[in-house]
Amino acid sequence: MVCQTTRMRTTTMVSACEEGVSGIRAQIHLAPAATSARQARRFVTDTLAQWGDERFVDAASLLVSELVTNAVLHARSEVDVVVDRVGIHAVLRIEVHDGSARAPLMGGFDTEAVSGRGLALVEAISDRWGVESDDAGKRVWFELENPFDRRVETPQSA
């Protein structure tokens, strides 16, 4: 099996690396700065536009902004953002890697507070999300499915 890899500035596109599965990947490395969330939103928006996946832009850019903001505020480390699209059903996965091993907490927030809703938004908008630890810290990820590929359950098909 042949795995083709092409590098373009911050993008690595990968095709046919697993049996019967193809996908593409892009990533960017960001400093622990106040501007990182904006840079991550722009990167995700540009990447999805380049891939022809504009249907994901609103949700993906909002959620990546929340996760990068959390990483910058709480981990205070450099951040890697990875955008992955794998398979024929076009599941989009976005990962935010930071240098802290501490898992994020989704807690209650004051209705008057201007922050604290990031993980609640990820929970509400994404199809799936999670946290994985690794030697360098952790990765917080979410997945969005192509809304046109979702199977609608009807009384006859259930």
C-alpha positions in Angstrom: 0.0 0.0 0.0 1.3 3.5 -0.9 0.8 6.5 1.4 1.1 9.8 -0.4 2.0 12.8 1.7 2.2 16.4 0.5 3.3 19.3 2.7 2.0 22.8 2.1 3.0 25.4 4.6 1.0 24.2 7.7 -1.0 21.5 5.8 -0.2 17.8 5.4 -2.5 16.0 3.1 -2.6 12.2 3.4 -4.3 9.8 1.1 -4.8 6.0 1.2 -2.8 5.3 4.3 -5.1 2.6 5.6 -6.8 -0.2 3.8 -9.9 1.2 2.2 -9.8 4.5 4.1 -8.6 7.8 2.7 -8.3 11.1 4.4 -6.7 14.5 4.6 -5.0 16.2 7.5 -3.9 19.8 8.3 -2.2 21.1 11.3 -0.8 24.4 12.8 1.4 25.1 15.8 0.4 28.2 17.8 2.1 30.1 20.6 0.4 30.5 24.0 -0.9 33.9 23.2 -4.2 35.8 23.2 -4.3 35.8 19.4 -4.1 32.0 19.1 -7.9 31.4 19.2 -8.3 33.8 16.3 -5.5 32.2 14.4 -7.0 28.7 15.0 -10.5 29.9 13.8 -8.9 31.4 10.6 -6.8 28.2 10.0 -9.9 25.9 10.4 -12.0 28.2 8.2 -9.3 28.4 5.5 -8.6 24.6 5.6 -12.3 23.6 5.4 -12.8 26.1 2.5 -9.8 24.6 0.7 -11.3 21.1 1.2 -14.7 22.2 0.1 -16.2 21.5 3.5 -17.8 24.8 4.2 -20.8 23.1 5.8 -18.6 22.5 8.9 -17.1 26.0 9.2 -19.5 27.7 11.7 -19.5 24.8 14.2 -15.8 23.9 13.8 -14.5 27.4 14.0 -16.5 28.1 17.2 -15.5 24.9 18.9 -11.8 25.1 18.0 -11.8 28.7 19.3 -13.2 27.5 22.7 -10.7 24.7 23.0 -7.7 26.8 22.0 -8.8 29.5 24.5 -9.0 26.8 27.2 -5.5 25.6 26.3 -4.0 29.0 26.4 -5.7 30.1 29.6 -5.3 26.9 31.6 -2.3 24.9 30.1 -0.3 28.0 29.3 1.6 26.1 26.7 2.1 26.0 23.0 -0.9 24.5 21.1 -1.1 22.2 18.1 -4.4 22.2 16.2 -5.0 19.2 13.9 -7.9 19.0 11.4 -8.6 15.6 10.1 -11.2 14.3 7.6 -11.3 10.6 7.2 -13.5 8.1 5.3 -16.2 8.2 2.8 -18.7 9.6 5.3 -16.6 12.8 5.8 -16.3 12.8 9.6 -14.4 15.9 10.6 -12.2 15.5 13.7 -10.4 18.5 15.2 -7.8 18.0 18.0 -6.2 20.6 20.2 -3.0 19.4 21.8 -1.5 21.2 24.8 1.3 20.6 27.3 -0.8 20.1 30.4 -1.7 16.6 31.6 -4.6 18.1 33.6 -8.0 17.2 32.1 -10.4 20.0 31.4 -13.5 20.2 33.7 -16.9 21.0 32.5 -18.5 22.7 35.5 -21.3 25.0 36.3 -21.0 28.6 35.5 -22.5 31.8 36.7 -25.1 33.2 34.2 -23.4 36.6 34.6 -19.9 35.2 33.8 -18.3 36.0 30.5 -16.4 32.7 30.3 -16.7 29.1 31.4 -19.1 27.8 28.7 -16.5 26.3 26.3 -16.9 22.6 27.1 -20.6 22.9 27.4 -20.7 24.3 23.8 -18.4 21.4 22.6 -20.8 19.0 24.3 -23.9 20.6 22.8 -22.7 21.1 19.2 -20.3 18.2 18.4 -21.4 14.7 17.6 -18.6 13.3 19.8 -15.8 14.7 21.9 -13.2 13.5 24.4 -9.8 13.9 26.1 -6.8 11.7 25.6 -3.6 11.9 27.6 -0.2 11.4 26.0 3.5 11.9 27.0 3.5 15.6 26.0 0.2 16.5 27.7 -3.3 16.0 26.3 -5.4 16.3 23.3 -9.0 17.5 23.5 -10.9 16.5 20.3 -14.4 16.8 18.8 -16.0 15.3 15.8 -18.6 16.6 13.4 -20.4 14.4 11.0 -21.6 15.4 7.6 -25.3 16.3 8.3 -26.2 14.9 4.9 -24.8 11.5 5.6 -26.7 10.9 8.8 -29.3 8.2 8.7 -32.7 9.3 9.7 -34.6 6.7 11.8 -38.1 6.2 10.8 -40.7 3.9 12.4 -40.2 1.5 9.4 -36.3 1.4 9.7 -36.1 1.3 13.5 
